[in-house]
Amino acid sequence: MGDVNDDPIDGSALLRSVADHGCGAEVLFLGTVRRSNEDGPVVAIDYMAYAEMAGEEFDRIVGEARTRWSAAHFAVRHRLGEIPVGEPSIGVAVAAPHRADAYAASRFIVDEAKRRLPVWKKERFEDGSSEWRENAVAPSDTPGV
């Protein structure tokens, strides 16, 4: 279930893995590395983790989602290593019978992953400097999530 490794994330493959003819909604979330000027132009983020521990926590998060949205199907990935701007660091695919559940389940998984996964990130800037960052989790504004 919880896949944490240094392979690039293929959003199409994630969607294919959750496809089900009984589901009328498929949601794909890709969290990509963005260029930010808060502390200087970001060119990449280096993600580090103990992959086995992070994968186990991802499994727990998906298990919680499966309890809440039992008719849904899930695929999750977090990429490790240096990821350049524009490439995804996390991918979440959800297929559910209805769109509200697919959106809510996806949001739940992403928010919980940001909050709970033991993954650390170091931003790398255009000038060659770098800085460790904490995950910022916005409060969920999705009803029931």
N, C-alpha and C positions, 0 to 999 in steps of 0.2 A: 504493500500500500504506500507507505511513506518512502519516497525515493529521494535520496540526498547524495549527489555525486558531482563530478566535474564535467559531465557531458552537457553539451548545449541542449536547451529545452526546445522540443518540437511541439508547438501548440496543436498542429494538425494530428499528430500521433496521440496526444492526450485526448483530444475530442473523439478520435476513432475508438479509443479504449473504453469510453463510457457510453458509446452509442447503443441505443436500445429502441426498438420499434414501439415500445409501450411508453416512451418518453417523448413528450411534445416540446420540450425545452432543453437546449444545451447551452451552457454558459462557459466561456473560456476567459479566465483572467490571467494576464501576463503582466507581472510587475517587472518593468524594465529599468535598467540603470539610466538615470537622467543626468543631464548636465545641469549643475546648480552653481549659482554665483554667490551663495551665502558666505562661503569661506574661500572661494576661488573656483575657477572652472574645473569641474570634475571630469576626468577622462576615463576613469574606471573605478570599480569597487572590488576589493579583494575580500571574498567571503571565506571564512574559516569555521570549521566545526569538527567535532568528533562525529563522523557520519553515522555510525551505528546508533549512538545515543539520540541524535537528531531524528533519524529515521523512526526510532521507537516512539518518540514524542509525536511525530507526524502521524504515526499509526493511531495513537491515542486520540488525537484531534479528529481524525477521520472517523474513528469509532464513535466518538461523541456525536459527530454530524450524522452518522448512519442511524444512531438511536433517534435523533430528532426528525430526520427525513428518510424514513425507512425504504421508501420507494425509489430513492435516488441512487445514482452510481457516481463514483468519485475517482479521480486520478490526480495525484499531486506530485510535484517535483520542486526541489530547491537545488540550485546549482552552486557549486563551490569553486573556489579559485578566482583568478582575476577575470572580471567580466567588463568589457568595454561599454561605454555609453551606447544606448540603443538596443542592447541585447537583454533578454529576460533573465532574471535571477530566480524568479519563482513562477510556477505555472499551476493553476488549479482549473480542472475541468469538472463540471457537474452536469449530469443529465437527470431530469426529473419529469414527472408527468405534466407539471405546470410551471410556468415561468417564475411565479413568485417564490416557489420553493427552490428553484434552481439558483435564483439571485441570492436568496437568504442563506442558503447553504454555502455558496461560494464566499460570500462576505464573512460568514462565521469562520470558515477555514482560514481565510487570509488574515483576519483579525487575530485569531488564536495563534497562528503561526508567527506573526510579528511579535506577539506577546510572550510566547512560550518556547519557541524553538531555540536551542542552544547554538545559535549561529552568530558569529561576530563579523563585523564589517569594518574595513579600513578604506576610506576614500583616498583615491590617488588624484592629485591635482596636476594641471597643465605644467606648472613650474617644477614638477618633480617631487614636491613635498607630499606628505600623507598625514591622515588623522583618523584615529579610531572614532567610530560613531555608535550611538545606541539606537536601537529600533524605536521609532516614534509611532505610537499607536493612537489614532484618532478615535474618540468615542464613537461607538456604533450608533447610527441614527436610523437603523433599520428596525422597524417594529418587530418585537418578538425575538430579536437576536441579541 
